[in-house]
Amino acid sequence: MTNASDTSAPGCDLVRQWLREHNGAVNPTFMEKLQQPEHASQPLILLTHADGETVGGLFAETQLSWLRISIMAVHPDWRSKGIGSALLAEAERLALERGCKHAYVDTMEYQAPQFYLSHGFEKVGQIPDWDSHGHSKMYFSKDLHLPSSRHSA
């Protein structure tokens, strides 16, 4: 057994190839679609400014039917003023324009689980003690086609 700390180590390409071949055999339609340039992951970056300063941002990507939110943060002085809600609403609007039907995000239990729940997301999973300090990582998803009245806080 070899312990490699670099995914470019000899043999790594072979392991990736085996996975691609397996996935192609089991789910050929999806794998073919995923290889088409029009289905490549597209970044979605939103920044909010006030008085010439950045006060919030959301980093995400869209691919196929999904919006994946990676990072969302608002400056401490600007929290609870609707900036996060506005960023999320705009990301969802743009994702719908791009043909997305769903969104997903993960967050630590001390970060924003209540925020996402209040915006129509459902908890779909949890890993306890994810940070090895007793805190759980939570996973949320949302159907972007549900009527907006069901997503109100």
Protein Blocks (a to p, Z undefined) as FASTA:
>chain_A
ZZdfbfkbghjlmmmmmmmmmmmmmmmmlmmmmmpmklgccdddddddeehiafbdcddd
dehjbccdfbdcddfklgonommmmmmmmmmmmmmmnopabdcddddfklmmmmmmmnop
acfbdcehklonopacddddddfkbcfklmpZZ
